[in-house]
Amino acid sequence: MEEEKIIEFLKISGLNLYESKIYLALLKYGKVSRSEIYKIADIPQSRMYDILVALTSKGLIKQSDQSVIPEHPRKIINSNSYAENKEKIILLKTNLDKQLRNINRKIEVINGQKEIFHSLEKMYDSPSTQHPIMNRFLSLFKDSKKEILCCTTLPILYPSGQFYEGVLKAVDRGIIYRRILSFNYALAQGEKSIVIDEKRGIKIKVISETDIKEKYYVVDDSYVFLRTIKTTLDLESEEAFIFDQEEIVEQYKNSFEKLWKRAESLDLFLKKLKSKILSNKDYSPILIDVFENGRTNKETLFKKFESQKSKIEELIRKGILKNSEINDMLIIDAEKLLNSVL
């Protein structure tokens, strides 16, 4: 839904423009520090204190330490201000012909109140609100002006689908997108899928897992988004960080460019593997299937090549087929395949 309509709806409910912009920004991004909220909401920093006091008194936000968190938007629908303002608008429609166009727009907003409320509620309950740093980074994709760089390997971390959609939209706008993928990541995706990415305008190179020390994005030489897995004694948890310090951004940009020079073109990599696979007719049907389609369930592969089950087991035993980041989902080990004698 258009932000303009939601802002108008919030104003009808008794909020002023700045209060509406801050509350909407909080619903979109979740927990936000006081030092950042005025930038995200695009309001004067000098107005921050009185606006936060006003929103707190209306029960629409709560503050803890240095952060601000939105309350549920149902409080807007149930407010006396909303009901009273709705009546005023209807009266204005009949009495003030000169303001007819403006009133009609407000009436349209009022008539769509359920849709707007559900949109607000969806923002509040969405994974993006629960993962504000992810949502913040997705907004960097949306606002990118020049180039996005990506260096990654397995495992694929949440929310990969949202990142992919955001990048494709950026590429469609003419943004350059370069990716360095580990061999495992490329082969988990599969030839069919990854070739489609190249045709869409994504520039891809590949390199060994041992050369990729961190998973990160660099946006417009201005931001670094770092993805990590934190391991404790009993569990693994995902962590993410955004940096905008010039020296940190430059460090990751330089690291990417060094890897880009050393990395192999996707086309050459795929041709080399395919040639090796097709050189042995006994194993090629199995390997070409996994090569083209990416990670494949082991039991599914056994059923598909039922008469060649022993060959699949041999490929697993030799490590040419191995588990991806998901148990029993097989991918090809590029280096073992290229160095093997089948």
N, C-alpha and C positions, 0 to 999 in steps of 0.2 A: 504494500500500500504506500502511496505517495506520502513522504514526510510532511509536505505542506498541509495535507488534510488532517494528519494526526496532530500537528502543531495547532491547527485551528480548533480541533476537537478539545484539546487540553485548555486552550484559551477560553472556549465556551464554558468549560467546567470550573472556571474561576482562577486559572493560572495566568500570569502575564507571559510575555514572549520569552524572556530569559528563563523563567521558571520552567516553562514548557520545554525549552531546548535542553536544559540540564536534565530534567526527568526523562526525556526521550533518550538522551545519550546514555544515561545510567541503565535504562532497560536494554539498550543495545549492547553495552559493553560489560554490564555487571558491576562488580566492585571496582571502583576507580579511586586513585589517590586525589586528595584535594589539590595537589600541585598540578595535576593533569586535566581535571574535569573541565576547566574553563577553556582549555585548548580544544578538546574534543567537541564541546558544545558550541564553540565559536562565540563566546560572550566576553565582555571586558573583565579582566581579572579584578578590577576595583569593585565590581558588583558581586563578587563571589560570596562574601560573608552574609550580606542581607538576604540573598536569594536562598542560601542553604538554611538560614534561620527560618525563612518563610515556608520552605518545603517541609522542614522538620515539624513546624507547628501545624501543618496540614496533614501530617501523618503519612507523607509520601516518600520519605527517605529516613534512614537512620545513619548515624555517624559513629565510627569506632576508630580509635587511634587517629591515624592520618587518612582514613579512607571513608568513602561515602557509598552506601548500598541502597538500591531502590526497594520500596515496599510494593505489595501487590496492587495492580491498577484497578481492582474492584472498588477501592476507596473513592475513585473518581466517579464511577457510575452511581454510587450511593450517596454522593455529596448533595447537600441542599443547593450549593452554588450551581451545579449542573441543571437541576430541575428549574430553578428560578431563571437562569439565563436562557433555557430552552423556551420558556414562556415569553420572555422579552423578545426573542427573535421572531416568534410567530406573530406577536402584536406588531412588530416593526414591519413585517411583510405586508400587513393590511393597511397600515397608516402612512408608510413612508415610501412612496413610489420612486423617489429619486435614489433610494438605496436598494432598489429591488434586486439588482444583479448580485450585490454583496449578500443580501439576505438569502437569496436562493441558494447560494453556495453553502451558507451555513445550514440551511434546511437539508441540503443534500448530505452534509456531514452528519446531521442529527439522524436522518433516516438510515444512515449506514452505521449507526452506533454499535450494533452487535458485531458487525464485521471488524470495525476498528477495535472494539474491546478484545475480540478474539486474536487480532494481530498483536495487541499489546501483551495479552496473556501468553501468546506463543513465544514472544520475545523473552518474557520473564521465565518461562519454563524450558526454553531451548537449551541444547548443549552449549551453544555459544555463550549464553549468560553464565553457565556453569564453568566455562573455560574462557574467561575474558581475554587472556593473552592470545589465544588462538583467533578469536574474533578480531582483535586489534591487528594481528598480522594479516588476516584476510582483507582488512581495509587497506593495508599497504599495497597488496596486489591491485586492488581496485583503483588506487590513486597513483600507481606507478607511472612514470613518465618516459623511461628510457630502456632499462634493462633489468632482468631478473636472472640471477645465477643460482644454481642448485647443485649441491654435492651430497650424494646420499648412497646408502647401502641398506641391506636388510638389518633389522626388521622394518616393515612398513608401519609407521606410527599414525595414530588418529590425529586429525581427521583427513586422511589422504584424499578421499573423494572430494571434499570441499576445496582443498588446495588445488587439485587438478582442474576443477571447474573454474576456479578463480584465475588460474594461469592461462587457461584456454581463452577466457574473455580478454585477458591482457594481450595475448598474442593476436587475437582478432583486432585489437585496437592498434596493432603495429609495434607492440613492445617486443624487444628481442628477449628470447628465453633460451639460455644455455644450461644443459644438464650434464654433470659427470656422474655416471652410474657405475657401481661395482658390477663385476661379471655376474655375481649371484642375483643382483637386483634386475639386471637386464634379462637374464634367463628365467627368472621368476615371472616376469611380465610376459615373455614369449615373443617370438619373431613377429607374428601377425599384429599384435597390439602395438609393439614398439615402433614398427615401420609406419603404422598409421600416425603415430605421434610425430614422426619426422615429416610426413606429408602435410601435417597441419602447420608446420613451420617451426617446430621445436628442434633446436640444434642439440645433438646428443653425441657424447663420447663415452667410452668405457675404460675401466682400469681395474686392476686387481684389488681385492678387499684389503689387502695389507697396506695399500697406499692411501686409503681413506680413514683418517683418524677421527673425524667428526662429521656429523650430519648438519648441514646448515644451508640457509638461503642468504643471498645478498641482494638488496633491492636498491636500485638507483645510486649505488655507491654511498648510500645514506644510512641504511639499516642492516643489521645482521640478526637473523632469527636462528637460534641455536637449539637443536633437539638433542636430548640425552635420555638415557635410561639409568635411573638410580637403583642400584642393587643393594639390598640389605640381607640379613641372614635368612629371612623367611619370605621375601617378596621382591618383585621388581616394580618400580613406578616410573612413569614418564614425567620428564621435566622439560620446560621450554623457557627460553629467555630472549628478550629483544634488547639489542644494544644500538645506540646511535652515536656513541663516542667516536670521533674521527679516527683515532689511532687503532681502535678495535676493528672498525669497518675496513680500514686500509689493510690490516693484517690478514683478515679473511679474504679480501679481494685479491691480494697478492698470492695467498695460498692457492686460491682457485685457479688463477692464471698459470701458476707453475704446473699444477696438475693437468690443466687443459692442454698445455704444450706436450706433456708426456703421454697423455691418454691416447687411445686408439680410436679411429673413426668407427662409428657403429657399423657402417656398411662393410668395412674390411673385416671387422670382428665376426659379423654374422656369416660372411662368405667363407671365411677360414673354417669356422665350426661346421658349416653345412658341407663343405668339401670333405672334411674329415669323417663326418657321419656317413655320407654317401659312398665313401671308399670301401665300406664293409657292408655287403648286402645282407649278411646274417643279422646284424643288429640295427641296421638303418631304419626299418619301419618303426621300431620302438622309439629310438632316439629322435627321429624326425618329428614324431608325434609330440613328444615333450618339448622339443626345440621350438616348434611352431606355436604351441598352445600355452607354454609356460608351466608353472607349477601344477602338478597333476596328482590326484589322489592315488595312492599305491594300489588299493583294492580295485579301483576303476581301471587302472592300467592292467592289472592281472586279468580282469574280465575281458577287456578289449583284445588282449593278446594272450588268450587262454592257452593256446598251443605252444606259446613261447615263454611260459612262466619261468622256466629254468634260466633263460637268457636274461630276463629282468632281474632275477635273483643274483645272477653273476655280475651284472652291471652295478647292482647295489653293493655287492661284496667288494668289488674293485674300487668303489667310491666314485664311479663315473656318474651314477645316479645317487643323489643324496637328499636328505631332508632339507627343505627350506626352513624358514623361521617357524613354520607350522609343522608339527609332527605328522608323519605319513603323507605329507604333500611333497612330492619329489620334483627336483630340478636337476639340470645337468651341471656337473662341476667342469667348467670350461678348461681349466688348466690340466686336470687329470685326463680329460678326453683328448686334448691335443698331445699329451705326452704318452698316451697309452698305445699298446699294440693289441688291437682287437682280433 
